Amino acid sequence: MTSFCTNYHSPVSVEEAIELLRHYDGDARVVGGGTDLLVEMRRGLRRPVMAMIDATRIADCKIISRSDDCVLIGCGVTHTEIINNATIKKFGTCLAEGCGVIGGPQVRNVGTLAGNVAHALPAGDGTMGFLALAGEIEIAGVNGVRWIPARDSFAGPGRSVIDRHREILTRLRFRAAVIGEGSAFHRVMRPQGLCLPIISMAVSLRLDGASISAATISMGPVGPTPHIADAAMKSLVGDPPSAEKFSEAAEIALQNVTLRGSKYRATTEYRAQMIRTYLPLILARAAERAAASRHLAEGVAS
Amino acid sequence: MSRLQMTVNGQEVDINVDDSRYLSQVLRDDLRMTGTKIGCNEAECGICTVLVDGTPVVSCVYPALKANGRRIETIEGLDQHGELHPLQQAFLDHGAVQCGICTPGVIMTAKGLLDQKSAVGETVTEADIKSALKDSYCRCTGYQSIINAILQASGQNVAPYIPATQAAGQTVGQPRPNPNSLAKITGKARFTDDYNFPGMLYARTKRAGIPHGRILSINTAAARKLAGVHAVLTHADIPGRNLHGVVVADWPVLCADKVRYVGDAVAIVAADTPEIAEAALELIEVDYQVLPIVSDVIAALRPNSTLVHETHAEGNLLKHIKVRKGDLNAGFAAADVVVDQTYRTPTTEHLFLEPECSIGVPAGYNPTKFGGNCDLLAVRGERAKHDKTTIYVGSQIPYTDRDQAAAALGVPPDRVRVVATLMGGGFGGKEDIVGQIHAALLAEACKRPVKMLYTRQESLMVHPKRHATIIRIRTGATSEGKLTAVEATLYGDGGAYASLSDKVLTRATTHATGPYDVPHVNVDCFAVFTNNVPCGAFRGFGVTQSCFAVESNMDMLAEKLGLDPVEFRRMNALDVGSVTATGQILRESAGLNECIDKVDFDMRGQNFRWTWDEGHLRYAWGLAVGYKNTGLGGGAPDKATAEVEVWLDRQKGPQAEVRISSAELGQGLPGVLAACVGEELGLPAEQVNVLLGDTDFCPDGGPTTASRQSYVSGNAARLAARAVAAKLAPLAAGFLGCDAATLEFIDGEIIAGEESVSVAEVLTLAEASATSTVAQYEYWAPKTEPLGSGGDMHFAFGFCAQAVLCEIDMRTAEVNVRQVIAAHDVGRALNPLTLEGQIEGGIVMCIGYALTEHYIQEQGEPWTNVMARYKTPSIVHAPKIISHIVEHNTADGPFGAKGVGELPSIPTSPAITNAIYRATGVRVRSLPVDQDELLKAIRTSATEVELAWGDRDPIPTIKFGGER
């Protein structure tokens, strides 16, 4: 199947995009890089649409900016642009790391973070990094504009609360890491014919004095949608970082998910073992980064 | 339609395009810039990569309108004013080009990296290259030459990696880029899909879609009525024989009564566009009575099994192959130690990056009738005429294609012509008929050219694969370490049709002792029909499978015996004077011991340890050896005919052309043939043109299979050149006043002692005297004997040893191969540059066999239905390869050479699993290695892993000699 749409539009403003969505009344589809969507259409898994609305020429959509305590990412920003961006590397390390392992370089050069989040796969690597930063997304549509936490945007595997036929994810934002905060990402793959991760995880945490004062852990695939390991996060707060504490958090995370084996991808046991192995490691890495940010700040101060 | 404005290689483009068009389609179809290739149309393989505003993107899923206002760079724009880009030059110098289908994408991806790095003034590192080319697949090279070429192009001083070989001749033994590489790095090389003819139609095939069923009715009425459809053909429309098959004609061209696998062809359609043809398929109604599916080789042989071919005399048993030598009981009675183990190998896919494509052109085709000119006229002159049904195809066996197409068309073979186009990889997977006959039938039905291009997904479903096998093997040795006996039973899944199963599994059987002197041998192999996708030839031709079992047992025996595994192999290695399992006495050219010595010496360099830890990573060495016959063997007539012509070009001087139908898969045959001819005629290889695969202009070189072309076609070319030299000699002798028998042809001169005359001068004399300067030579390879006769089953064998350094992450059981030390006895290196390419590519292909590749079928339905589900090694898997060439010359091979194409991809997989065992204590009995199962074994201190990735059931217990 080579046809994917009848009309291809490249609006240059959000207003124009929304007007087009209104015009097509549900028979349109917003596309970023299209690196997932068009492959699915080529494979016949999705039907062609009347109109494809390319979100990557909207004014300012390529911007990555930091204002106040917030890092803002436009819907046209590609994974490659995120990986190479100094602001994101510094203030949202796990996001840059997550985007860095998506697909291959050619796909990262075209695919967008907005698309990754809107696609709502249970284990999008960029999404996972973004969730650990407690990121939020801006959704614009005929009925106006709203910001919601990204974690609330997932409705099922590949299903988003964003109506991708009538709405557009215009911007993403996360609170920039402050001194004492650090984040990290890790993914386990297999080299055989499956492009989906066995497990993808991201964490961020904050140190106050010697203790962890906040933590966010995202992981997938452990269910139909990306998972936030709330109980494990809570268990970390109030104690100093330690290998024991991190291993305990991994066990708590495991107790709170129902892992499933997936055919040709991984057994339940292997998934669990990877969480046991790598969640403590990336927590430790995030803690090191948090500590290092303080040393760096102190170094600058003195 | 929308307006698309962009620049392509600096040229303004302003066209109207359909909104639903991809950039790859605009480039290839609308702008007719076919330098950009298509491998998968799923953003997997990377060969369609172009630069958009300097950034590499895969053009197959890049909407054309995204390129509006952008700057596009493709391979065609890389060389400027005849000057090659440094990347192009480096790819040539390093032999980083083989079949060439991936080359444009790889080079453009690399250009993106170099441009980006030079913009910020950074040096390109190997890590950068591995990162940037992670999804730029190459199936031929093994990547080492690509990495080196990119480093060189970035301005670093990296010499091409060319192993030492014996002294070169004038042309033979000289490292030289393959002659067609220049076209491949500039985007000028044309593969079948790059050809377009005025009036051409597009064809698609209606597939069975079910593994087994009886056809009750086929209704094509609705499809025929669809606007834009020119023909819908079924079995009823075939004028001649409705069967094909390389060994046995058992495969319907179009199924009439039943379908035996999902890829079976039921109807074919030709239409104005591929989309219309596709739509027409949906309108063809086929009613089936669904039949039980035969998918298990052992159950298939039970008396109550459903039959795949009701009329086959032995039911589902395609063939029972036997090797008998000595007295097995006596052999095991003499053994102090015995290892008895069962292994399983997966079905695997060639994944040549060019999907199959055939173009049929009808007899009497006149392009002007369709308002155009055939652009081939300019290139091929009178060879571009179509006075008979012509098939353009990248095929490994052009003459067989011709004969089979003629049979189906119901015409004599000489009414069909096959013109070989460049082939984007073959590896054995382009020996069987796929679209050739269909394209010809449709072309004649429509009286227009018809292009039958397979999608990647169709290619995965249709063409024959490498046989899955179950191998039980029992190996006995004395306490001193001498092998006494081998007993083995193999089951090979041949799938739905015979294809080359008989030959492939015979090779698996005859090589099932490994390259060892074993006095008592008993091997049985059952080739079985199932409703799985047919299996046929694949580089290694059965030996890859049995080598895995043999070499795993050898390491287990060495451990039981307390012997060094290298020493144990040396003690038993075949050598001159040894007797093979089939009773053949090796009289020459058996360099296995030298291969073992070279690898062992390098492996045991400074601070050698078999295994060590670095943090959570464990490293270990593993070793395996292999051997592979050259040529068809087993009594099959093995010959090739070449034609060589020499003439004087007023500008360029003496020119030669060698013509033979043998196929270039990217392995470097043109360079080898040019060297053989140049050596005999004293001409530089650059002055020898090579014309391959045109059945009207090239004599038959036989099938390109069994690692035979360097030997057989090489000899034919060499001897045809010698025949031409013999025609020139009397003229030269007359001129010099000497005896013609004493003349030597060196550096463009014909020399007798102190006297000489130039070849050019002699050609002038020939012209003046109307002396023919063209000759054919029909070369017959040394006679072989059938299996069971105890005679020479093969006229030569290649030998090799490989040591691999594996890295195992003990936390995840992820396995990586970091280094391979290899030594290959090739008889004589005819072109060390392209030879090294064969070795490196073969090794990496076999790494894929061990670690990544499994074509999975579930009850006859391929789960592996898209490229995303079949991973071959990417550049990140590419190890450092240290390669030694061993040259135990053969007496009869051209300049001492024997075959090498398959040899390197045989022992790597057991070397890897032997390393895994040494690292973890876990013996892997099925491929490809599953990290999930391996980790479980490591964590539970288990000693073996039985399930590979993709396996669901344990390896069945099989009885020696089978159940029958």
Interface residues (C-beta under 8 A of the other chain):
Chain A: M1 T2 S3 F4 C5 T6 N7 Y8 S10 V31 G34 T35 L38 V39 R42 R43 P48 M52 D54 T56 T80 G103 G104 P105 Q106 V107 N109 V110 V188 R190 P191 Q192 G193 L194 C195 Y264 A266 T267 E269 Y270 Q273 M274 T277 Y278
Chain B: S2 D19 S20 Y22 Q25 N41 E42 A43 G46 T49 T55 P56 V57 V58 C60 V61 Y62 P63 L65 K66 N68 T109 S131 A132 L133 K134 D135 S136 P274 E275 E278 Q457 R811 T812 E814 L851 T852 E853 H854 I856 W863 T864 V866 A868 R869 Y870 K871 H877 P928 Q931 D932 L935 K936 R939 W949 G950
